[in-house]
Amino acid sequence: VDGHVFDIANIIPYLKKKKRNPVTGLPLSAKELFPLQWHKNTDGEFVCPILQKVFTDNSVICAIKTSGHVYSKEAVTKLNFGTKNLTDLISGEPFTRADVITLQDPNDNARVRPLHTR
């Protein structure tokens, strides 16, 4: 599943006016949004909270919809899918494969807009 990241201060007024996803043009309501839980290291860089790898424009980044936690796809692939343990790596909250939302994948030509997390 693919997702789009929006700043809450800007997306809510936009949705009230347009009622559409500004990226796709498809209908979107505020109820469909969920907050993301980004993690930073001691240097203030965005990182995967499990592998402690700094996110760059080359990172494959995903979020778990049920918890909102943001991880490297590598962590979710190895520690969730690889062990058949579909619980959030921080909160322990259960999720399904459909709850894993790709936020950035530089290897996917259809997803050419990096998050610029730096």
Contacts in CASP RR format, 6 or more apart in sequence:
PFRMAT RR
TARGET T0000
AUTHOR 0000-0000-0000
METHOD contacts of the structure
MODEL  1
VDGHVFDIANIIPYLKKKKRNPVTGLPLSAKELFPLQWHKNTDGEFVCPI
LQKVFTDNSVICAIKTSGHVYSKEAVTKLNFGTKNLTDLISGEPFTRADV
ITLQDPNDNARVRPLHTR
1 98 0 8 1.000
1 99 0 8 1.000
1 100 0 8 1.000
1 101 0 8 1.000
1 102 0 8 1.000
2 101 0 8 1.000
2 102 0 8 1.000
2 111 0 8 1.000
3 101 0 8 1.000
3 102 0 8 1.000
3 103 0 8 1.000
4 21 0 8 1.000
4 23 0 8 1.000
4 24 0 8 1.000
5 36 0 8 1.000
5 103 0 8 1.000
5 115 0 8 1.000
6 22 0 8 1.000
6 33 0 8 1.000
8 33 0 8 1.000
8 35 0 8 1.000
11 22 0 8 1.000
11 30 0 8 1.000
11 33 0 8 1.000
12 30 0 8 1.000
14 22 0 8 1.000
15 28 0 8 1.000
15 29 0 8 1.000
15 30 0 8 1.000
19 27 0 8 1.000
19 28 0 8 1.000
19 29 0 8 1.000
20 26 0 8 1.000
20 27 0 8 1.000
20 28 0 8 1.000
21 27 0 8 1.000
21 28 0 8 1.000
34 65 0 8 1.000
34 68 0 8 1.000
35 68 0 8 1.000
36 63 0 8 1.000
36 68 0 8 1.000
36 69 0 8 1.000
36 70 0 8 1.000
36 103 0 8 1.000
37 67 0 8 1.000
37 68 0 8 1.000
37 69 0 8 1.000
37 70 0 8 1.000
38 46 0 8 1.000
38 70 0 8 1.000
39 46 0 8 1.000
39 47 0 8 1.000
39 48 0 8 1.000
39 49 0 8 1.000
39 69 0 8 1.000
39 70 0 8 1.000
40 46 0 8 1.000
40 47 0 8 1.000
41 47 0 8 1.000
41 52 0 8 1.000
41 54 0 8 1.000
45 54 0 8 1.000
45 55 0 8 1.000
45 118 0 8 1.000
46 54 0 8 1.000
46 55 0 8 1.000
46 70 0 8 1.000
46 117 0 8 1.000
46 118 0 8 1.000
47 53 0 8 1.000
47 54 0 8 1.000
47 55 0 8 1.000
48 55 0 8 1.000
48 70 0 8 1.000
48 71 0 8 1.000
48 72 0 8 1.000
48 74 0 8 1.000
48 75 0 8 1.000
49 69 0 8 1.000
49 71 0 8 1.000
49 89 0 8 1.000
49 90 0 8 1.000
50 71 0 8 1.000
50 72 0 8 1.000
50 75 0 8 1.000
50 79 0 8 1.000
50 89 0 8 1.000
50 90 0 8 1.000
51 72 0 8 1.000
51 74 0 8 1.000
51 75 0 8 1.000
53 59 0 8 1.000
53 72 0 8 1.000
53 74 0 8 1.000
55 61 0 8 1.000
55 72 0 8 1.000
55 104 0 8 1.000
55 115 0 8 1.000
55 117 0 8 1.000
56 117 0 8 1.000
56 118 0 8 1.000
57 104 0 8 1.000
57 106 0 8 1.000
57 114 0 8 1.000
57 115 0 8 1.000
57 116 0 8 1.000
58 106 0 8 1.000
59 72 0 8 1.000
59 104 0 8 1.000
59 106 0 8 1.000
59 117 0 8 1.000
60 72 0 8 1.000
60 73 0 8 1.000
60 74 0 8 1.000
60 102 0 8 1.000
60 104 0 8 1.000
60 105 0 8 1.000
60 106 0 8 1.000
60 107 0 8 1.000
61 70 0 8 1.000
61 71 0 8 1.000
61 72 0 8 1.000
61 73 0 8 1.000
61 102 0 8 1.000
61 103 0 8 1.000
61 104 0 8 1.000
61 105 0 8 1.000
61 115 0 8 1.000
61 117 0 8 1.000
62 70 0 8 1.000
62 71 0 8 1.000
62 72 0 8 1.000
62 73 0 8 1.000
62 76 0 8 1.000
62 100 0 8 1.000
62 101 0 8 1.000
62 102 0 8 1.000
62 103 0 8 1.000
63 69 0 8 1.000
63 70 0 8 1.000
63 71 0 8 1.000
63 100 0 8 1.000
63 101 0 8 1.000
63 103 0 8 1.000
64 71 0 8 1.000
64 76 0 8 1.000
64 88 0 8 1.000
64 93 0 8 1.000
64 95 0 8 1.000
64 99 0 8 1.000
64 100 0 8 1.000
64 101 0 8 1.000
65 95 0 8 1.000
65 99 0 8 1.000
65 100 0 8 1.000
65 101 0 8 1.000
66 88 0 8 1.000
66 93 0 8 1.000
66 94 0 8 1.000
66 95 0 8 1.000
66 99 0 8 1.000
67 88 0 8 1.000
67 90 0 8 1.000
67 91 0 8 1.000
67 92 0 8 1.000
67 93 0 8 1.000
67 95 0 8 1.000
69 88 0 8 1.000
69 89 0 8 1.000
69 90 0 8 1.000
69 91 0 8 1.000
70 103 0 8 1.000
71 89 0 8 1.000
73 102 0 8 1.000
73 105 0 8 1.000
75 89 0 8 1.000
76 89 0 8 1.000
76 100 0 8 1.000
79 85 0 8 1.000
79 89 0 8 1.000
80 86 0 8 1.000
80 87 0 8 1.000
80 89 0 8 1.000
81 97 0 8 1.000
86 94 0 8 1.000
86 95 0 8 1.000
86 96 0 8 1.000
86 97 0 8 1.000
87 93 0 8 1.000
87 94 0 8 1.000
87 95 0 8 1.000
88 94 0 8 1.000
88 95 0 8 1.000
102 108 0 8 1.000
102 111 0 8 1.000
103 115 0 8 1.000
104 111 0 8 1.000
104 114 0 8 1.000
104 115 0 8 1.000
105 111 0 8 1.000
106 114 0 8 1.000
END
